[in-house]
Amino acid sequence: MNFETFPVLKTERFILRQMLIEDAPAVFEIFSDADVTKDIGEDPFRSIEQAEGLINFMNNLFNENKSIRWGII
């Protein structure tokens, strides 16, 4: 399925939206926890730049119509 714009899904409790570079500190906080990354075969993040890279990677996959990953707010 191809989307022209990133779909936003809203409920009473949360919003699913595209991850933004401004979300990097929150992404870093999550992915720097070894308990979070142990089951996905990745080492914990050690820098905010890794979080920014993940956000850019996921957004590029969307732009290429290959994948979609929402941020949960």
N, C-alpha and C positions, 0 to 999 in steps of 0.2 A: 504494500500500500504506500503510495506516495502522497506526501503532504506539501502544500506550498509554504505554509507557515507551521511553526511548531504548535501542536495542539496543547491546550491548557485544560485540565480537568479539575473541577472544583466540587467539593462536598462541604458539609457543615464543619467538618473537622480538619480538613487539609486541602491543599492545592498541589496538583502535579503540574510542574512547569519545566521549561528548559533551564538547565543549569547555566549560570552566568559566572563570569570570571570573578565577580564580587562574592560568589559563594565559596571561593577557594579556601578561606580560613575554616569554614564549617566542614568542607570536604576533607581538608587536612586533618582536622581534629578527629574525624571518624576513621580515616584510613591510616592514621599514625598509631592506632591501637592494634597491637599484635593479636588480640582476641578477635578482632574484626577480620583481619587479613589471613589468619591461619588456615581457613577453610577455602580460600579462593586461590591459593597457590602463589600469593604475592608477599613480598616483604613489606613491613609497615613503611609508610612514607616517612621520609626524614627531612623534607623541605616543602615549603608552600609551593615551590615551582612544580613539584610532582603533582600536586592537586590541580594547579593551573593546566598542566599538561593533560591530565585525565579529562578535565572539562573540555579543553580544546579538541581532544581526540574524539570524545563522544559527540560533540557538536559537529565535527567534520563528518563523522559517520552519518549523522542525520542529513547534513547538506548533500551527501553523496547518495541519499536514499538507500542506505545499507542497514541502518539500525536506528533505534530511538531509545533514549534513556531519560527518564524524568527525574527532576529533583523534587523531593517531598518537602513541602512547607507546612 
